[in-house]
Amino acid sequence: MAKRNNKEVILAFLNRQVGISNHNNSLRTGYNLQGELCLYSYSLCIARYTGDGAGQGASFYFYDYTAGGLGMVSQTTSTHVGLLHRAGKARYSYCSGECREMWSVWSLDGNSSSSTRVDGFYGS
């Protein structure tokens, strides 16, 4: 498995590629127990792609693990989250035909969550 920089790992996730990691494995793509593609900062899922067969439509969910969102876990994870949001917005702002919905999840309460559709992203 080739080691990549953080931006390359995030772009691989947005392109739905699995098995990609950075130089120290602090950022990697992989599947969760439900079979959804996830982006992990260390062992914490900071984003997931539901895919067309997950019953929710094809959507990306970004978990906002920053001080102003779900809470800061570490400086590295906050950096990963910031890079993810910027790369996601850049990647899908001008897409045609293969756009996916993107949601920023900023509050989790038991089994429910609050999320906001990210401006500039449109579902296919």
NORDAWO-V594304 format. One line per field, one symbol per residue. ss: DSSP state (~ for helix, > for strand, _ for the rest). phi: phi as a letter, one per 30 degrees, with the letter a starting at -180 (. if undefined). burial: # if it has 16 or more other C-alpha atoms within 10 Angstrom, else .. A space follows every 10 residues. Layout:
BEGIN
ss = ???
phi = ???
burial = ???
END
This chain:
BEGIN
ss = __>>_~~~~~ ~~~~______ >>____>>>> >_____>>>> >__>>>>>>_ ________>> >>>_______ ____~~~~~~ ~~~~~~~~~~ ~~________ >>>>>>>>>_ _>>>>>>___ ____
phi = .ddbdedddd ddddciccic bddcidbaca cdddiddbcc chccdcabcd idcdicidbc bccddbedcd jdcaddddde dddddddddd dcdbdbicdb dbbccbbcbi ccbcbbddej cbdc
burial = ...#.##.## .###.#.#.# ##..###### #.....#### #...###### #......### ######.... ......##.# #..##.##.. .#......## #######... ....#..#.. ##..
END
